[in-house]
Amino acid sequence: SVSAFLLNRSSDLDLIFAYNVAESITLMNVQNENTFILRIPNNKNVPIENCAMMFCNCQSFNQNIIIPDKISNCQSMFEGCSIFDQNILIPTNNANCSSMFKNCDIFNQNILIPEGTKDCSYMFSNCNNFNQPIIIPNSVSSCIGMFFGSNKFNCSITIPDNAYCSSMFANCEIFNNKIIFGNNIKNTYRMFAN
């Protein structure tokens, strides 16, 4: 049998803790493996495509979840989840990963950023334990502060063409690795500032 944790909150997930509505969003526990599937009601009046801030500042949250492909915004989804350290598959439809894992102190998982993602600003900012190789797809236009304050990050990286990169590696205390710059990189202000 499958157990479910019901969130009787907003149908728009970026406001999930702000409003009560009749629809339920369900996190399904799959075969008691601590893997949760975000179940979205099949209702044409509930066009959920947004998981922004869904678990933001849930300091004790550390569950493995499967995010549906229809989600297009994961901004700050796990921001401030200080003990969160799960392998997450980012949906292929997602365009916004900004601040997705920001301030996740122990987070250190290998993450595949899908082609089509546009915004990775502050994605791993202040992830003090993060040190995984990242491939930034060519579709990304903002890498602003992407690794800001990620003290252990020290992997080689390729920055896509036309990306904004201010403060990308600022306050990365040990970063000293190879960077391949794409063409026409924009705004490198404080890119390596301490």
Rosetta blueprint (number, residue, H / E / L):
1 S L
2 V L
3 S L
4 A E
5 F E
6 L E
7 L E
8 N L
9 R L
10 S L
11 S L
12 D L
13 L H
14 D H
15 L H
16 I L
17 F L
18 A L
19 Y L
20 N L
21 V L
22 A L
23 E L
24 S L
25 I E
26 T E
27 L E
28 M E
29 N E
30 V L
31 Q L
32 N L
33 E L
34 N L
35 T E
36 F E
37 I E
38 L E
39 R E
40 I L
41 P L
42 N L
43 N L
44 K L
45 N L
46 V L
47 P L
48 I L
49 E L
50 N E
51 C L
52 A L
53 M L
54 M L
55 F L
56 C L
57 N L
58 C L
59 Q L
60 S L
61 F L
62 N L
63 Q L
64 N E
65 I E
66 I E
67 I L
68 P L
69 D L
70 K L
71 I L
72 S L
73 N E
74 C L
75 Q L
76 S L
77 M L
78 F L
79 E L
80 G L
81 C L
82 S L
83 I L
84 F L
85 D L
86 Q L
87 N L
88 I L
89 L L
90 I L
91 P L
92 T L
93 N L
94 N L
95 A L
96 N E
97 C L
98 S L
99 S L
100 M L
101 F L
102 K L
103 N L
104 C L
105 D L
106 I L
107 F L
108 N L
109 Q L
110 N L
111 I L
112 L L
113 I L
114 P L
115 E L
116 G L
117 T L
118 K L
119 D E
120 C L
121 S L
122 Y L
123 M L
124 F L
125 S L
126 N L
127 C L
128 N L
129 N L
130 F L
131 N L
132 Q L
133 P L
134 I L
135 I L
136 I L
137 P L
138 N L
139 S L
140 V L
141 S L
142 S E
143 C L
144 I L
145 G L
146 M L
147 F L
148 F L
149 G L
150 S L
151 N L
152 K L
153 F L
154 N L
155 C L
156 S L
157 I E
158 T E
159 I E
160 P L
161 D L
162 N L
163 A L
164 Y E
165 C L
166 S L
167 S L
168 M L
169 F L
170 A L
171 N L
172 C L
173 E L
174 I L
175 F L
176 N L
177 N L
178 K L
179 I E
180 I E
181 F E
182 G L
183 N L
184 N L
185 I L
186 K E
187 N L
188 T L
189 Y L
190 R L
191 M L
192 F L
193 A L
194 N L
